[in-house]
Amino acid sequence: MVNSIKVICYFLVLLVLFSCNDETEVTDTPGSSAVSGTLPVLYIDTENQKPIVSKEVYLNATYRLDPMGTEGIEALGSKSDPLPMQIRGRGHSSWKGPKKPYKIKLGKKTAIMGMPKNKHWALLKPTESTIAGLRLGELMGMVWTPSTRPVEVVLNGDYVGLYFLTETIRIDENRVNIFEQQDKETTPDLIKGGWLVEVDNYRDECQITIPENNLWNLTLRYHSPEDLSNVQLQWLTNEFKAVNAAIYSSDKTSTKWEEYIDMESMARFFILQEVMDNPDGFHGSFYLHKDLAENAKWVAGPIWDLSCYNREKTDYTFRMKVHYGITPHWIGEIIKYDNFCKKVKSVWEEVYPEKLSEIYSYIDETVLPLDKAWKNDYARWNEDPSQTAGLRADRIKTYLRSNMEWFDSHLPVSSSASL
């Protein structure tokens, strides 16, 4: 009898040991929580378990993706044979929080979680605004909108919670699909296109600054190319001085600015910012790109870094300077042009209400399944557990519905048209 009990105890010990070695388990470190089991898990280990402290310097690392039984998701790497990657921090204000966002670069171009292959990705802190905003970009017919997938992340054995694995904005055949000029290019015919720039609200490298008006400057960060020759730098500076002068023309019947900027893309961008009531819309993370082709224009987008509010409004987001101290680049002038207002009305009638109403079911289908993972994330970071997925979904749907109704009854009318 005693021997039988010993045998049983022996097998129980073995069972516990095997369970602890299961790939889906997380080391029981202080402050960590177990993965929810409802989402794929991305395991990342930096070289020598080094902490990620820089937004500029990548650390060598390895990764593996466990689908956790999620249908349609392919496993990548394994515990015994992880794949190479690099990782660093990213973001501005978001980097200052306890839970950090990250930029990752895979060892080779890889299709991950159903998204087209690329080396470059971001791990963003999850918000319902990201889910809604990126889907609205698709519904609005933007040229390209980043895709995102929810994933739980274990970093150096520590469960760090729920993240959105997101395509980053860059020139690529699967992303911003335009000609990409080379760094230090000097050939005049090759520097007129192949640009990806961002109207920025932070001081950073790779920027030019020009006066926008007599109150504030316009700062643009060039993302591609990154290392400019003097010829490229001068061309970009002169180009945006010309664009800015055309936008700020005193003649609001002029079509000069339309020679530089694709008006329809700007109209779609404007509508999306209003539907989201995004105060940052024309302030920062405002991307523009230009292909190398005959009569190519600057195209507004892709969209990025979206917030969703539902404030009491009597005017459009370009009034943010007055009410919130946020500088609204260009849109305060562009909205004075009758042609632009007509284009906004035309696009709005195309997408509202039928097309944009698809957002509500999408939010439920995407946000509600994240409930358990979000709860584990709250536990990991000591955040408010009352912010359930259901509450988040209901709140943003209410905001979007209210914002759309407001915009529908306040379609812009140019100053010249009202005379």
Secondary structure as GFF3:
##gff-version 3
##sequence-region A 1 419
A	DSSP	alpha_helix	2	20	.	.	.	ID=ss1
A	DSSP	beta_strand	41	46	.	.	.	ID=ss2
A	DSSP	three_ten_helix	47	49	.	.	.	ID=ss3
A	DSSP	beta_strand	59	66	.	.	.	ID=ss4
A	DSSP	beta_strand	83	89	.	.	.	ID=ss5
A	DSSP	three_ten_helix	93	96	.	.	.	ID=ss6
A	DSSP	beta_strand	102	112	.	.	.	ID=ss7
A	DSSP	beta_strand	115	124	.	.	.	ID=ss8
A	DSSP	alpha_helix	128	139	.	.	.	ID=ss9
A	DSSP	beta_strand	148	155	.	.	.	ID=ss10
A	DSSP	beta_strand	158	167	.	.	.	ID=ss11
A	DSSP	three_ten_helix	188	190	.	.	.	ID=ss12
A	DSSP	beta_strand	195	199	.	.	.	ID=ss13
A	DSSP	beta_strand	207	211	.	.	.	ID=ss14
A	DSSP	beta_strand	217	224	.	.	.	ID=ss15
A	DSSP	alpha_helix	230	247	.	.	.	ID=ss16
A	DSSP	three_ten_helix	256	259	.	.	.	ID=ss17
A	DSSP	alpha_helix	263	276	.	.	.	ID=ss18
A	DSSP	beta_strand	286	290	.	.	.	ID=ss19
A	DSSP	beta_strand	299	300	.	.	.	ID=ss20
A	DSSP	three_ten_helix	317	319	.	.	.	ID=ss21
A	DSSP	alpha_helix	320	324	.	.	.	ID=ss22
A	DSSP	alpha_helix	331	334	.	.	.	ID=ss23
A	DSSP	alpha_helix	338	351	.	.	.	ID=ss24
A	DSSP	alpha_helix	358	367	.	.	.	ID=ss25
A	DSSP	three_ten_helix	368	370	.	.	.	ID=ss26
A	DSSP	alpha_helix	371	381	.	.	.	ID=ss27
A	DSSP	alpha_helix	389	408	.	.	.	ID=ss28
###
